[in-house]
Amino acid sequence: MKKEERYQRLIDYFQVAMPIAESELHYENPFQLLIAVILSAQCTDKRINLITPPLFDDYPTPEALAASTPEVIFEYIHSVSYPNNKAKHLVGMAKMLVEAFHSQVPSELDDLIRLPGVGRKTANVIQAVIYKKPAMAVDTHVFRVSHRIGLVSDSCTTPLCVEKELTQHIPQNLIPIAHHWLILHGRYTCTARSPKCSSCGLLPFCAYKEKNIL
């Protein structure tokens, strides 16, 4: 099957099967989402949603968080992965928002990745979710699913390569929701271990099926 056809069939499927696809992180504004995404690195959204409400309540603005210390923030987030580093990142991020961006979460990639704790993946999440830009955040789910389905070649071995291939073949207006399609499909169906192929709607055009003769 040609790659273009595989992409089109994937888009056709998800537009019907998952017309609404959103982040599973809980947030009420761009600042809260930025905090949640920084915390979610190598941690589950479920865990982040459990620990962020008190943090959001006590530090509702960049100014409030910037005035705190990593030691204080650590007590709110100690149950997440790498809490020491993330506490430092959150306070540093808030200070930079106040000092460099008038307390507003920026929309441009180059500005976002200046913030402590924000890499390309996190920046792309903010661009796609908040600003509806054609940015594709490639996490472990997106990376795995893209290869399994056959959206990217086996030689595409880095997140940046996967991002470029996906954004090249997916219409720009669909990239923000396609990001969620792939994440949610990887989280609940195309799991790392024992993918649920028998109940997968993508099976008829999945390269993984073709390779494994399911």
N, C-alpha and C positions, 0 to 999 in steps of 0.2 A: 504494500500500500504506500502511495506517495505521501510524503510528510504533509503537504498542503491538505490532502483529503482527511488525514488523521486529525489535524487541527480543526477542520470544519466540522467533522463529526463530533468531536469533543465539545465544541461551542454549541452545536445544535442540541446535544444531549443536556448540557448543564442549563441552558436557557429554559428548558422545560422542567428538568428534574430539580433544579436549584435556582429559581429565578431571583431569590433573595439570599444573598450570602454576605455575612458581616463578621467582623471580629468578635470573638468570644470573650475578649477582655471587657470588663465593665469600666466605663468612664463617662463623664458628662461634658468634658471640654478638651481642647487640644493639649493643654498642660497635663491633665490627668492621664490622657492616653500616652503621652511621651513618658511619663513616670512608669506606667504599667508596662510599656514595651521594653524599656531599659531593664526593668526587673524580670521580665519574662525570659531573658536569655538563659538557655539551658534549664528552664523551669517550666512547669505546666501553667496554663492559663487558669486552671482551677485553683491552684495554690495562690497565684497572684490575686485573684478575685477575693480570696479569703483574707488576705493581709492588707489590701489597699484601703478599705473604707476608713479605718482609724487614721491612716496617714493622710488621706484626702481631707478628712474632717479637720485635722489639726494643722495642716499645711495647705490651705486652699489656693494659695497664690505663689508665684515665683519669689516674691519678696519674703514671704513667711518661711519658705524652705531655705532660701539663701541665708537667712538669719540664724538658722539652726547649725548643728555640727554633725559630722559623720557619726560620732559616738551616740548622739541622741537618736538619729535616724536608724542606726543599727538595731535599736531595740524594737522598732516597728517591723523590720524586715529580716530578722535573724533566722527565720525558717526558710528563706529562699536560698538558692545556690549563690555562692560567693558574696555573702552579705556585706563583708567589709569593703570590698571594692565597689559594690553597688551603692553603698551608703555614701562613699566619697564621690562617686559619679553624680548622684542625685543632687547633692549640695553644690558641687561644682557646676553642674548643668544649670541649676536655678540661678546661681550667681552670674553666669554668662548671659542667661536670658535677660536678667535685669540690666546688666551693664552694657551689653552689646546689641540687644534686640528689643529694648523698650518693654520687656516682660512679655513679649509675644513669641509664640512658637513660629519660627521661620518656615517658609514653604519651599525654599530652594535647597537642593542637595548639598551644595558647597557650604551653605550656612549651617545646615543641620549637622553635618559631620564635624563641624568645629566644636560642637557641644560635647563635654565629657560623657562617656558611656554610649555615645551614638556612633555606630558604624554605618556602613552603606545599607545593610538590611533594615536596621531600625529607621533610618532616614527614609527609605522607600516605603515603609509602612505608613509613616506620617504623611508622606506626599500622597499616597494612594487613598488612605482612609479619610484624612481630614481635608485634603485639597483636591481629591479626585483626579490626580495627575496620572499619566500612564507610566507608573513606576511599579516594577515587579520585585517584591521582596522575596528572596530565595532563602528559605529556611530548610531544615532537614526534610520536611514533608514535601515541599515543592521540588527539591533536588531529586528525591527518590521517585516521586510520582512521574516527574517529567522524563526520567530515564526509563522507567518501567513501561509507561504507555508508548514511548517511542517518539516523544515530542522533540527530544534532543538526541544527538548522536553519542555513542559510547565514548568518543574522544573528547567530549565536552565535560571536563573533570573539575571545573571550578564553579562556584556560585555565580561569578560574574559572567562566565561563558553561558551558563544556563539562562541567566537574566537576559542577556543579549539575544539569544535564540528565541526565547519566549516573546519578548517585546517586538521582535522582527516579524513573527508570524501571527500574533494575536492583534486584532484591530485595536487601535489606541483607546477608543471609547469603552472597550471591554476589559482592558488590562486591570483596572482596579478591582472589579468583581472576579476576574479570572484568578487573581492572587488568592482570593478566599475559596474559590472552587477547588483549587489544587491543594490548599492547606487542609480544608475540611475533608476532602476525599482521602488524603493521606492519613489524617487523624483517625478516621472512623471506618474506612473501607480498605484502602490500599496500605495497610499497616506494615511496619517494618518486618515484623514476624507474622507468619501465617496470614497473608492478605486474604480478604474475603472475596475471592474471585467468583465464587458461585452466585453471589448476590450483587455483583458489580455490573452496572449498566454500560460500562465502557468495554466490557469483555469482547464484544464482536470485533473491535478494531484495536485491541491492545497488543502491543509488541511482546509483552511479557507472556501472554497466552501463546503467541506464535512461537516464541523461543522454547517454552516449556511444554508445548503440545498438551495443554490442559483439556 
